[in-house]
Amino acid sequence: MRYELYYWPSIQGRGEFVRLALEDAGADYIDIARRPRGMAAMMRLMESTAQPPFAPPFLRAGTLLIGQSANILLYLGSRLGLAPKSEPGRLWLHQLQLTIADWVVEAHDVHHPIGSGLYYEQQKREAKRRAEDFRINRLPKFLDYFGALAAQKRRARISYVDLSLFQMIAGLRYAFPREMARLERRRAWAAALHDRIAARPRLAAYLASPRRIPFNESGIFRHYSELDR
Amino acid sequence: MRYELYYWPSIQGRGEFVRLALEDAGADYIDIARRPRGMAAMMRLMESTAQPPFAPPFLRAGTLLIGQSANILLYLGSRLGLAPKSEPGRLWLHQLQLTIADWVVEAHDVHHPIGSGLYYEQQKREAKRRAEDFRINRLPKFLDYFGALAAQKRRARISYVDLSLFQMIAGLRYAFPREMARLERRRAWAAALHDRIAARPRLAAYLASPRRIPFNESGIFRHYSELDR
């Protein structure tokens, strides 16, 4: 099956969680909006289908059109060998992915606490307050939740949740280098997981390729020094 | 199967989306934390299980413990007759529920734009700005997305997504009575859907019972007059 991924072409964003799974599995896929006239194709599809997604990313898989990144991973997981086939195993992984999705919203809203349609510069003062709350209260809470799971998990099979956790750690390091350096001092699992995932042959090749869009200040994870520790 | 629902006992919150499905289906369930010593049982379970949820609500179904409200509804949907059994149908409904979950976060963050651990009074000024953005830009966008789907759907079977949309409309009317009155003037589908769901016999009985916790200023939907139009 050749998959079609639809997502904004200039940011990693929420599409990246899907891309990492497709790349790690060596899946056959086209990143539609990054091809010539791809953006127009994406917008046209959103407007013409009877079951439109609220927003990108969405995935075309044969006759299916699937939106919401966690939902896409729910669909792809066992097909790509990145999730178990049993219902309990799938529900548990999906639950973790939805918790990551909540974390993503909070990581984004650090720089957009007032409105996603406004510029960062229009909400800088509020962003500073929100960033402090995020770094002090929320970031350790999410890290320790997943850290406790990593500790009991040991050598289990890699799942799409592990790939997404890699992305969270990489993104948070980019956005908050000082705070993450401090937090990771007593959380060795984070670097271990990050490096283990980054070293997987297909992912290592992907991360070194032009297909991996660099982090930038239009995405979820943005580096604004004044929001860091 | 007797289900056990675990959620904070004094608010509707995210637990309500699950409650509405259980009530509408006439399912056998216990609302654990609302019983004597129920809160202690909930906290104990969160700390003792090998697969802990990040936060309530979660559902015990036999040996399964399922967290994240949309994930719980994914599990319950076809079992309660509130979702199709086919994979495409289930994925589509779940996609809509995840979009509602995003909407819930935004409805909540209106009064908590800086931090969920702070009081509203500590972020009133920021809340006012966020509320304006939410009412003007986000609320119509979400309403019109679901309105367009309602228009093409006509007499399809009721699903758990319809129950959740009822809850959104009821909650948003509570929080923003003036803005919703204005927005609903040209969106008749909202009242039609709300009333159609509220009139379902089991739900009507539930909504009139003490099991339905009233909206209040500790939940997701809060009425602060200064945040309304």
Interface residues (C-beta under 8 A of the other chain):
Chain A: A50 Q51 P52 P53 F54 T63 L64 I66 G67 Q68 A70 N71 L74 Y75 E87 P88 L91 W92 H94 Q95 L98 T99 A101 D102 V105 D109 P113 I114 G115 G117 L118 Q123 E126 R129 R130 D133 F134 N137 R138 F142 Y145 A148 Q152
Chain B: A50 Q51 P52 P53 F54 T63 L64 I66 G67 Q68 A70 N71 L74 Y75 E87 P88 L91 W92 H94 Q95 L98 T99 A101 D102 V105 D109 P113 I114 G115 G117 L118 Q123 E126 R129 R130 D133 F134 N137 R138 F142 Y145 A148 Q152
